[in-house]
């Protein structure tokens, strides 16, 4: 859902169809610490990098980030219940990508068990960029991560560690 919201906000900002936006990433937790990252994204078919198309670092580091992080709570506050249709659409998109695969050279965001990629603690359920093929997913490796992105990824990882520790405490698991 957050992946779709990220693409939707960019398409709105650029005045283009959402289908033209490729390879955005939502890192981390489904919460207000998630990090929507467009640094590896581009416009299809021309290949223009999203960073170049948007051309507004202040927007990307502030309004855009806050919009995606807070969108769920804004909807709940306004409607008094969650956006079930957005969740349903996200489930359909997610399952389609997982089962039928992602196009060659493209990836999507999925919450999967971390294998330690990008310095994220092994075993955490964390949203990563993944490629899907033959009903399997693989975390995309080797993406360059800026210091800004790394700091945001760390914040959302720390939140997940806290949530895991709390769950273990409640369940009396060490």
C-alpha positions as CSV (number, residue, x, y, z in Angstrom):
1,X,0.0,0.0,0.0
2,X,2.8,2.4,0.9
3,X,4.5,1.5,-2.4
4,X,1.4,2.5,-4.3
5,X,1.0,5.7,-2.2
6,X,4.6,6.6,-3.0
7,X,4.0,6.2,-6.7
8,X,0.7,8.0,-6.5
9,X,2.2,11.1,-4.8
10,X,5.0,11.3,-7.4
11,X,2.5,10.9,-10.3
12,X,0.4,13.7,-8.8
13,X,3.4,15.9,-8.3
14,X,4.6,15.4,-11.9
15,X,1.2,15.3,-13.5
16,X,1.8,11.9,-15.2
17,X,0.2,8.4,-15.1
18,X,1.3,6.3,-12.2
19,X,2.3,3.5,-14.5
20,X,5.2,5.5,-15.8
21,X,6.9,5.4,-12.4
22,X,9.3,2.6,-11.8
23,X,11.7,1.3,-9.1
24,X,10.6,3.4,-6.1
25,X,11.4,1.8,-2.8
26,X,9.6,1.9,0.6
27,X,12.2,0.8,3.2
28,X,11.3,-0.5,6.6
29,X,8.1,-0.6,8.7
30,X,4.5,0.1,7.8
31,X,4.5,3.1,10.2
32,X,5.4,6.8,10.3
33,X,9.1,5.8,10.2
34,X,9.0,4.1,6.8
35,X,11.2,5.7,4.2
36,X,9.9,6.2,0.7
37,X,13.0,6.4,-1.6
38,X,12.9,7.6,-5.2
39,X,16.7,7.7,-5.7
40,X,16.7,4.5,-7.8
41,X,13.4,5.3,-9.6
42,X,12.9,6.4,-13.1
43,X,10.2,7.4,-15.6
44,X,9.3,4.8,-18.2
45,X,9.8,4.5,-21.1
46,X,12.2,7.4,-21.4
47,X,14.4,6.5,-18.4
48,X,14.5,9.9,-16.8
49,X,15.6,9.5,-13.2
50,X,12.9,10.5,-10.7
51,X,15.3,12.7,-8.8
52,X,15.9,14.7,-12.0
53,X,12.2,14.8,-12.9
54,X,11.1,16.0,-9.5
55,X,14.2,18.3,-9.1
56,X,13.3,19.4,-5.5
57,X,15.3,17.8,-2.7
58,X,13.5,19.9,-0.1
59,X,10.2,18.4,-1.3
60,X,11.6,14.8,-1.3
61,X,13.1,15.1,2.2
62,X,10.2,16.9,3.8
63,X,6.6,17.1,2.3
64,X,6.9,14.0,0.3
65,X,8.4,11.9,3.1
66,X,5.8,13.2,5.6
67,X,2.9,12.6,3.1
68,X,3.7,8.9,2.6
69,X,4.6,8.3,6.2
70,X,1.4,9.9,7.6
71,X,-1.1,9.0,4.8
72,X,-2.7,6.1,6.6
73,X,-3.4,8.1,9.8
74,X,-4.7,11.0,7.8
75,X,-7.2,8.7,6.1
76,X,-8.3,7.2,9.4
77,X,-8.6,10.6,11.1
78,X,-10.8,12.0,8.2
79,X,-12.9,8.9,7.5
80,X,-12.8,7.3,11.0
81,X,-11.8,4.0,9.5
82,X,-9.0,2.7,7.3
83,X,-8.8,2.7,3.5
84,X,-9.9,-0.9,2.9
85,X,-9.9,-0.4,-0.9
86,X,-6.3,0.9,-0.9
87,X,-5.3,-2.2,1.1
88,X,-7.2,-4.5,-1.2
89,X,-5.6,-3.0,-4.3
90,X,-2.2,-3.3,-2.7
91,X,-2.7,-7.0,-1.9
92,X,-3.8,-7.7,-5.5
93,X,-0.7,-5.8,-6.8
94,X,1.6,-7.6,-4.4
95,X,0.3,-11.0,-5.2
96,X,0.4,-10.3,-9.0
97,X,4.1,-9.3,-8.8
98,X,5.0,-12.2,-6.6
99,X,3.2,-14.8,-8.7
100,X,3.7,-13.4,-12.2
101,X,7.0,-11.7,-11.6
102,X,8.4,-8.2,-12.0
103,X,9.5,-7.0,-15.4
104,X,13.2,-7.5,-16.1
105,X,15.2,-4.7,-14.5
106,X,12.3,-3.5,-12.3
107,X,11.6,-4.0,-8.7
108,X,8.9,-3.4,-6.1
109,X,8.8,-3.0,-2.3
110,X,7.8,-6.0,-0.2
111,X,8.0,-6.7,3.5
112,X,10.1,-9.8,3.7
113,X,12.4,-11.5,6.3
114,X,15.8,-9.7,6.3
115,X,18.8,-11.7,5.3
116,X,21.1,-8.9,6.6
117,X,21.0,-7.0,3.3
118,X,21.8,-3.3,3.5
119,X,22.8,-3.7,7.2
120,X,19.2,-4.5,8.3
121,X,19.2,-7.0,11.2
122,X,18.7,-10.6,10.0
123,X,15.2,-12.0,10.8
124,X,13.4,-8.7,10.9
125,X,10.3,-8.3,8.6
126,X,11.4,-5.2,6.7
127,X,10.3,-3.7,3.4
128,X,13.0,-4.0,0.8
129,X,13.2,-3.6,-3.0
130,X,12.6,-7.1,-4.5
131,X,12.5,-8.7,-7.9
132,X,10.1,-11.5,-8.4
133,X,10.3,-14.5,-10.7
134,X,8.6,-17.9,-10.8
135,X,6.7,-17.3,-7.5
136,X,9.9,-16.3,-5.6
137,X,11.3,-13.0,-4.5
138,X,14.9,-11.9,-4.1
139,X,16.1,-8.8,-2.4
140,X,17.8,-6.5,-4.9
141,X,21.4,-6.2,-4.0
142,X,24.1,-3.5,-4.5
143,X,22.0,-0.4,-4.6
144,X,23.9,2.7,-3.6
145,X,22.5,4.2,-0.3
146,X,23.0,7.8,0.6
147,X,23.8,8.9,4.1
148,X,20.3,10.5,4.3
149,X,18.7,7.2,3.2
150,X,20.8,5.2,5.6
151,X,19.8,7.3,8.5
152,X,16.1,6.9,7.6
153,X,16.5,3.2,7.2
154,X,18.2,2.9,10.6
155,X,15.3,4.8,12.3
156,X,12.7,2.4,10.9
157,X,14.9,-0.7,11.7
158,X,15.2,0.6,15.3
159,X,11.4,0.8,15.5
160,X,11.0,-2.7,14.3
161,X,13.6,-4.0,16.8
162,X,11.7,-2.2,19.6
163,X,8.4,-3.8,18.4
164,X,10.1,-7.2,18.2
165,X,11.5,-6.9,21.7
166,X,8.1,-5.8,23.1
167,X,6.4,-8.7,21.5
168,X,9.0,-11.1,22.9
169,X,8.6,-9.5,26.3
170,X,4.8,-10.0,26.2
171,X,5.2,-13.6,25.0
172,X,8.0,-14.2,27.5
173,X,10.4,-15.2,24.8
174,X,14.1,-14.5,25.2
